[in-house]
């Protein structure tokens, strides 16, 4: 007997090291966090696909005329991969523990989970994690034309990962101390930041190549520090890497201030920008003892917000697991 519904969940993610350099063939460190994306697929007998998201609203689509459109571009791109096999419509109910503007890898998480529930329905069995990753990466690239897949790897596999997009190569690492995440209050779309960095790179290719190589060294040193549980050294690597992100042009006064303030707090080994930059989150290695961001009314007016997170060792899972 066919099941009435199919459910799966995947974690959001934070980039630890290697932002932008990973797009140039270097390695990056990324981790899954305990803010999760959940989707339930319920088949219907119509030719209509209904998407209901608790944060983004609803949309109905004709199965015969599926087109990628906001705000569900990544969900629809994932559906299109299976379109030749779809005989009837279905409902997708989406709920997330985090907003899509917080820089926690919502696009990767929602794409992975959409792929997972569609495959579980159509194949009557879960796909292997590797297959979900490859299909979801194709769906993401169909939307934004670029992307390393690092955040996707964290959503699919969980934990802390040393990631390279070349093959791709995914190496699980030991658990690190929990992180402190501070959202700066806004997000600049990743594709826009990448375009800015690429434009600057074209003007100074040798300088940017040197920055990316220095980021690669930070990743290599971080793997050694993690293996030996040397959190002081890892915190120092965070701060050196933050300087490299500044050199790329992906920081600003607010992010600089938050990084500096966070790194100065007791319990924090070091702090840096997480993700593409010019928005999103600043992360600190460690947990705050008592301080809570925002620290002042100006930061409060900017929308600065401390996000309670822990590293999630679980990747994509199904409701019956």
N, C-alpha and C positions, 0 to 999 in steps of 0.2 A: 504494500500500500504506500502510495506517495505521501511524503510528509506535507504538513500544512504550511510550515515555514522553515526558514534556514537562517541561522544567526551566527555572526562572528564578530570579533573585536580585535583591535590592534592598538598598540600604544603610540602616542606622539613621540617626538624625538627632539634632541638638542645636539647641535654640532659642538664638539669640544675643541678640536684643532683641525687645521687644514682647509678652512673656508677659502673658496676661490681657487686655491692651488689644486684642489681635487679635480677641478674642471680642466686643468692643464696637465693631467696625467699623474699627479702626485697622490699620496695617500692622505687619508683624513681619519680622525677619531670621531665617533658619533655614539650617542647612547639613547636607549629608549627610556621614557619617563612614564610615571603612573597617571598620566592624563590620557584616557583612552577614547577611541572612536568605536561606536557600536552600530551595526546595521542588521536589520531583520528583513529578509526577502519573503514575501508572501505571493505565490503565483495566483493569477486570476484567469478568467476565461475570455477576457476581452483582448483587444489589440492596443491597449493603452498601458503605458508605463507611468506610474505615479510615484513621484519622489516627495517624501515628507521629511523635512529637517527641522528639528526643534529650534534651531538658531537662524536658519536661512529661509524658512518658509517652505512653500510647496510648488510643484510644477507637474503638469501632465503633458506627456509626449505621445505622439502617434508612433507605434512601433514601425510602421512602414516609412516614416519620414524622420528618423532620428537625426538630429543635428546638434553639434557641440555648441552649448550656449551657457553663459553665466546665469546664476552663480554655481551651477552644477556641472561645469565643464569637465572636471576630472571624473565624476561619476558617469556622465554620458560617454566619455571617451572609453571608459572601461566596458560599458555596456556594448559599445560598437564592436569590440573585439569578438563578442559572442553573437552578434546580430544574425549571421547566417544560420544559426542553430535555434533561434528564438521563434517558437510557434505561437506563443501566447504572451500577453502582457503580464505585469507583476507590479507589486507595490514594494517600494524600498523605504523603510522607516529608519532615519539616521538620527543618532544622538551622540553628542560628544561632551567630554568634560572640559573642553577648552574652546576658545574662540579661534576662528581662522586667521585672525590678525595678530596673534600673539607669538608667531615664530616658532611654533611647536610641531611643525611638520604635518599640518592638518591635510594638505593636499596628498601627500604620500600615504598617510594612514587611511584616508577615505578611499583612495584608489585601490589599495591593497585589499581592504575589506570588501569592496564591491566585487572585485575579481573573485575573491574567496567564496562569497555566498552564491554568485552566479554559477561558478564551477561546481559547487556542492549540489546545487539544484539540478543542473543539466547532466552532470556525470554521476550523480548519486553517491559521490565519494569525494573527500577533500583532495585538493591538489597538494603536491609536494611544495614545500616552502620555496625551493629554487624556481619552480615553474610560476608560482604566484609572483615572485620578485620579477622575473623576466617579462611576464605579461603586463604587470603594473608599470614597469619602467617604460615599456612601449606606449602604454596609454598616456603616461605623463608627457613623454616626448612628443606625442601627437598634439598635445595642447600647447606646451610652452617651448617646444623645439630644442630645448637644452635642459641640462640637469645632470648631476653626477649619479644620483640614485642612493647617496649616502643616507639621507633621512628615510628612504624607503627600506633600505637594509635593516635599519634599526627597528622600524615598525614590523617587519616580517620576522626577524630573528630575535629581537629583544636584547637586553644587556648592553654591554660596552663592546664596540666593534672597531677594529682597524680595517678600513675600507679603501679599496682601490677600484676605480671604474674601468680600468683597462680590460679586465677579463669578463666580468668583474671578479674581484677577490675579496672574500669576507672572512676575517679572522677574529673569532671571539677572544676577548681579553678578560682578565680578572676584574672583579668588582672594585670600583673606586669609592671613596667617601661620597656621601650624598652631596648634592649641589644645592646652591641657593640661586634661584632665578628671579631677576627683577625686570619686569616689562617696562619699556621706556614710555609707553603710551601711544605709540603709533607704529605703522609698518610701511616701509617702502617696498613695493613689489620686487621680488627677487630678480625677475628678468630685467627690470630697470636698473638695479644696482649692478648686475653683471654687465649690462651694456655700458654703463659708466666706466667700470673697471677695464673692459675691453678697449674702449676708446682711448683711455689713458695709456694702456699697454701698447697700443699701436704707435703712440708718440715716443714712448721710452721702453722699447722691447727688452733691452738688456737689463735695465733696472728692475722691471717687473719679473723677468726670469730669475733674477737673483733673489727677489722677495719670495717667490714661490719655492725656490730651492731652500731658503732659510726656513720656510714653513715645513717643508719636508723633514728637515733636520729636527725641528721641534717635535714632530710626530714620532720620529725614531727615538728621540730622547725620552719622550713621554712613555713609550712602550717599555723602555728599560725601567723607568721610575715606577710604573704600575706593577711590573713584575716583581720589584723589590719592595713594594709598598712604601716608597719614599714620597710621601705626600708634600713635604716641604719642597723637594725638587720639582714635583709636578706643578705646584702652585707658581714657582718661579718661571716654569715653562709657559704657563698660562699668560703671565704678564709679559714675557718676551714676545709671545705670539700676538698679544694685543697691540704691541708696538708695531708689528708688521702689518696688522690690519689697518692701523692708523696710516701707515705709509702707503697702503693701497688706496686711501681716500674713502674708506668705508666707515669712518667714525665721524663724530661731530662733538660739539661742546657738551651736550647732554649725556651722550654715551661715555665720553671721557670722564665727566664728573661722576657718573654712576659707577664706572669701573674703579676709579680711584677711591671713592667712598666705600665701596663694597670690599675692596682688597684691604682696607685699613681696619676692618671690623675684627674683633676677637673671634676665633673659630674659623676664619677664612684664610686659606693658604695663598690664594691668588685669585684674580678676577679678570674677565675678558668679555668682549663682544661674542655672542653666539649667533652663527648664521651669516647671511650675506651682508648685514650691516645697514647703516643709515636708518635704523629702527630696530624693532623686535626686542630681544632680550640681552641683558648682560648677565653672565653667570659667574658665581663664585664657587671655588672648590672648598667644600665644607659647609657647615650650617651656622647660622647666626645664633649667638647665645641669648640675646634679648632685643637687639635693635630690630625695628620693623621699618621697611621702606613703604611709602615715601618718607624722607627725613624732614621735609619742610613744606610749606604751603605752595611754593613755586613748583616743586615736583608733583605735588598733588594736583595742581592746576594742569600740568602737562599730561596727567593720566598715569604717572608712574605707579606701578603696582607690584608688590612682591607676590610671587606665585609659589605656593607650597608644592614641592615636588620631591619625589624620590626616584632613584633609578629602578626601572622595572626589568627584572630578569626575563619576563615572559614576552614573547613576540606575539604574532597573530595566533589566536585561539578560537575554537568553535564553542557554541553554547553547550554542546553535549560533552565537552572535554573537562 
